[in-house]
Amino acid sequence: MSNENFVDHVRIFCRSGKGGAGSVHFYRAKYIPRGGPDGGNGGKGGDIIIRGSNQLWTLLHLRYTRHVYAEDGQGGSGNRKTGSDGKNIIIEVPLGTVVKNADTDEFMLEMLEHGEEKVLLPGGRGGMGNDFFKTSTHQTPRFAQPGIDSIEAAIIFELKILADVGLVGFPNAGKSTLLSVISAAKPKIADYPFTTLTPNLGIVEYRDYRSFVMADIPGIIEGAHEGKGLGLRFLRHIERNSVLLFMIPVDSENILKEFRILQKELKMYNPELADKDHIIAVTKCDLLTEEELKALKKKLAKHKPVFISSHTQMGITELKDKLWQQLNK
């Protein structure tokens, strides 16, 4: 998916429909000049409804949508006729979308299941006509209810990618290369920071025709939780991953220090991320001799990392096994 086509944040002004007014009307016929009240009720205003879809991967289709208005309900009329209900507006979003009030940042709803529908802004109820208010003691009410007003709000749609495994690491840690080797995904790969500017998803095939979804999240840098680098723009995508795969290149100055910095950035962004299941993968191990690799394994034995090389396929099967076990424990 190209950078231009990946949209994970949009703001739309939404307004539900206003309820139709009840009717003040009295029955009239040739030989009944003073009939009783027969004003009908107003129709209900249209709802703004959010629907989850597994056919969407981005909010691109909403990029240029600035306003969404549901239809107002129609007013009631004589002969107890109820006004037509306003047409609902359905907004389809990819699974993993969180909807918030743009002014208060208040969480409103999230979509996690295909076909699931939730009412974001309900339409106003229609007003009751004067027929509703007649009683034995008040037989000619000359009033009716107005319809309930619409609800309007500026809404933020924020996509958080749903994936089984999220790749976490500094730029140039080998995340995109691993994804291209372990799945059919073809992310952009180059030897400079921030090659990946959008999250990439890949389906990883496992034994006996099983599979899981892996997401390559754009590289984190120290201070990302404060918005540095690509910062807050992509940290939110990590929240929805079941297992985090920390990727640290073997030529890093201090592998454990780099791992702790990554953990700290995630924790500072969202403390709950510190409790997520995780695996450490030391990448680019083809750069070491057998003796150097053996010494490094001994040094890091306590942390039980997987040593891999996407270039030579070293450790890839072991990594898949470990990820599958973690996902299904």
N, C-alpha and C positions, 0 to 999 in steps of 0.2 A: 504494500500500500504506500503510495507516494506521500511525501510530507504535506502537499497541498490538499490531499484528500482525507487526511486524518484530522478530524475536528473533535475535541473532547470537552469543549466548554462553550456554551451559547447562552445568551440572555434574551428573553422574549417577554413582551408585555402581554399578559393574558387577561381576558375579561369574559366572565360567564354571561349568560343571557338574563335579562330582567323578566320577572313574571308578568303576565298580562293582567290588566285590570278587570275586576268583576264588573258586570253590566247592571245598570239601573234601568229596568224596563218593566212595563206593565202590559198584560195581555189585552189586545184590542181585536174585536171582530164586529161584524155588521150589527149583530143584536146583543153584543156584550161591550158596551162603551166603557165600562169601568171594571175591567178584569183585574185579577190579582197580580202580584209581582211574579215575573218569570225571567228575570235577568240571570244569565249563565255565568259560570266561573271563568276566570282567566286561565290561559294555558301556562304551563311551567316553562321557565327559561332554560335554554340549553346548557348542558354541563361542559366543562373542559375536562376531558378524560385522557389519561396517559396509558398507553398499551406497550407492553414489553414484546420485543421481537428478536428471535435468534437469527434473523436474516440480515440484521444490521450490525456493523462493526464500528460505526462512527456516527457522530452527530452532523455529518456533512450536509444531509438533506435539510437541516434546520438553520444552516449558516446564514442565509439571507432572509430568514423569517423574522420580522421585527414585531409584528402584532398578530395576535390570534383572538378573534371575537366570536363567541357563540351567539346563536340567534335568539332574539327576544321571543317570549311567548306572546301569542295574540290575545286580544281582549275578548271577553265573553260577549254574548249577544242575546237577543230575546228568544223566547220559546225554550229557555233553559239550555241553550247551546254553549258548550264549553269551547273556549278559544283553543287553537292549535298550539301544541308544545313547540318550543324553539328547537332547532336542530342542534344536536350535540356536536362538538368538535373533538376528534380523536387525534392525539399526537403520538406517533410511534417512535419509540426510542430503543437503542440496543440494551441488552441485558447488562446490568451493572451500573445503570444510570441513576444518579442521586438527584433529587429535585429539591431546591431550596428557595426561600424567599430572598430576593436580591437585596432588599432594604434592611432586613433584620438578620440575615444569614441563618434563619431558622430552618431546620430540617423539616421537610414536608412529607416526602415519601421516597421509596427506592423500588426499582423494578428488577426482579431476579428470575422470573419465570416467563417462558414464552406464552403469549396469548393472555397473560394476566392483565387485567384492567383495573385502574384505580381512579377515582374522581379527584381531580386536583382542585377545581373550583366549581362547586355546585351552582346550578342555575337557581334563580329566585322562584319561590312558589307563587302560583297564580292567585289573585285575589278572589274572594267569594262574591258572587252576584247577590242582588237584593233578595232573590228567592230564598237564599240560605237563611236570611235573617227574619223571615216572617214567623210570627207566633200567634197564639190565640188572642193575645192582648195587643199585639202590634202587627196588624194585618197588611199594612201598606208601607213598609220601610222604603224610604226614598234615598237610600245610601247603599254603597257597596265598598268592598275593600280595594285599595290599589294593589298592584302586584309587588312582591318583595323585590327590592333592588338587586342589581347584579353585584358580583364580587370581582374586583380587579386587583392585580398585583404584578410587579415585575418579578419574573421567575428565572432562576439560573438552573440550567441542565448541565450536570457534570458527570462525565463518563469515567468510571473506574473499571478497568479491564478485569474480567473474570478469567482466571487461569489457575491451573493446578500448581504450577511451579513458576516462580518469578526469579529472573536472573538479576542479581544485585552486585554491583562492582563499580570501581572507578572507570573513567574512560580508558579505552585500550586494554581492558582486562581480558578480552577475547570472548565476550558474550555473544556478539553477532556471529562470530566464526563458529562457535559451538552450536548455535541455533541452526545455522546453515548445514552443519554436518549431521546433527542429530534428528533433523526434521526436513521437510520439503520446502521450508520457508527460505526466501532469498533476500535477506536484509542487505543493505549497503554496507560494504566492508572496506576500510582503508586504515592506514597507519597514522591516524591523527585523532586528537580528542573530539568527542561529540560527533562522530560519524553518524551515530544513530540519533535522529532528531524526533522520531515517533516510535511508540511501542510497536514491536512486531510479535505476531503470534505464530506458533508452529505446532503441528500435531506430531507428537513423538510416538512412533510405533514401538510396541513392546511385545513380549512373548505371547503366543497363543492369540494373536489378533487383538490384543488389548492395546490401549493407547492412553496418553494423557496430553494436556495442553501446556505448553511452555511459553512464557512471555519474556521477551528481551526488553527490559526497561532502560531508557537512556541513562547514561552514566551519571553517577552521583559524585560530587566533590565535597570537600570539607566545607561546612557552612551551608549546605544545600537546604537544610530546614529553615534557614533565614532567607531563602530565595536566591542564593548564589548559584552561578552556573545555570543549569536548566531547572534546578531547585524545585519549588513547590509545584511546578507545572506537571511533573511526572511522579513525584513521590506518592501521590494519592493512588496511583495504579498498583502500588505494592500492597495496599491494604487488603485487596481482594484475593491475593494468592494464598493457596493453602500451605505451601512450603516455599521457603526462600533458599535459593542456591547462591551463596556468597562466592564470587569468583575473584581470585587474587593471583596475579601472574607470578611465576617463580622468580622473575628478575626484580621483584619489588624489593626495596631497601629493607623493609621489615614486615614480613607477612602478617604476624600477629597484631602489630600496631595498626596496619591497614584494616584488618578485620574489625578491630575495636572501634576505629573511626567510623566505619560503615555502620556498625551496630549503634553507635552513639547518634549518628545522623537520623537513623530510623526512629530511635527512641525519643529524640527531641521533637521529631515531627508528630509522632503518635506513640505514647508509652505502651500501647497494646501490642505494637509490632515487636517489642522485646520478647514477648512470650510465644511468638510464632515458631513452629518447627523449622529448623534450618540445617543445611549441610554446607560444609566448606569444600570448595574445589580449588586446588592449586593448578593453575593453567600453564601452558607453554612449557611443559616438563621435558620436551624434546631438546631444550636448550642445555640440559644438564647431562653430565656423564653419569654412568651407572653408580660410580662411587659417590658423587655429589648428591644424587637422588636418594641413595640409601641413607646418607648422613642426615638429609633433610627430613626423611620419613621418621627417623629416630627422634629428631628434635621436636617434631610436631605430633608425635604419637598420641599425646594426651588429648588432642583436639579431634582426632580421627578424621582427617581430611581425605578426600579422594584426589589422587594425583593423575592429571589427564593431559593429553595433547590432542587438540582437534586436528592438527596437521597429520599426525601419525596414527590417530585413532586409539592411542594408548589410554586405557582406563575408561573408555566410553561405555562399554558393557557393564563394568562395575558401577559406574555412575548411574546408569539407568536402573540397575537392580536396587541400588540404595534409595533412589528417588521413589521407586514404586513401593518399596517397603515402608518408607516414611509416609507416603500418601495413603496407604492401606493398613497402617498399624492399628 
